[in-house]
Amino acid sequence: MAQKDKISRRDFFRGMAKKVGFRDWSAGDMSGLHPQLRDADAFLKNAEYARAKETYEQFLQEEPGHLQALRMAGYCCLRLRETENARQYWEQVETKRPRDEFCILYRGLSHARDGSLDLAVEAWKSYFNIHKPRIQREINVTLALFENGEELDPGEVADNIEEAIDRQKKGKSE
């Protein structure tokens, strides 16, 4: 197997767990058991995004194809307002998993944060996740308003999407 096609054992088992319906191991959970990943996850949990990003990047030097580390490094970049760097990480994931919901969602969010609602909407058009109805609903509303020609503020749209993400994580209804 070529180096670029290599997938980590953790990603393999995550995929298998997802197939058999093990619901506690979702994309939002921690990255894995490697000590560097545990450290990075702890920094991320404490909103220490610069330290988390640095630790994920160190790990990625050893395992450049680790999908969850790439996702989380991108997420840290987004939180640090390094939106272009964030998208570069997610593009690496999307070369292997073109319909990666996490990357699509946050790539759109990064474009909205940059003030480009056109690019955000383009990304979100391919987002579909029935398991995250609050997020899906907010994206659907945004798409409908945008396609109807409504004037939307990209920053406000990004805030609304992030609020939907928070509500989804907490399981809160409107």
Secondary structure by P-SEA (a helix, b strand, c coil): ccccccccaaaaaaaaaaaaccccccccccccccaaaaaaaaaaaacaaaaaaaaaaaaaaacccaaaaaaaaaaaaaaacaaaaaaaaaaaaaacccccaaaaaaaaaaaaaaccaaaaaaaaccccccccaaaaaaaaaaaaaaaacccccaaaaaaaaaaaaaaaaacccc
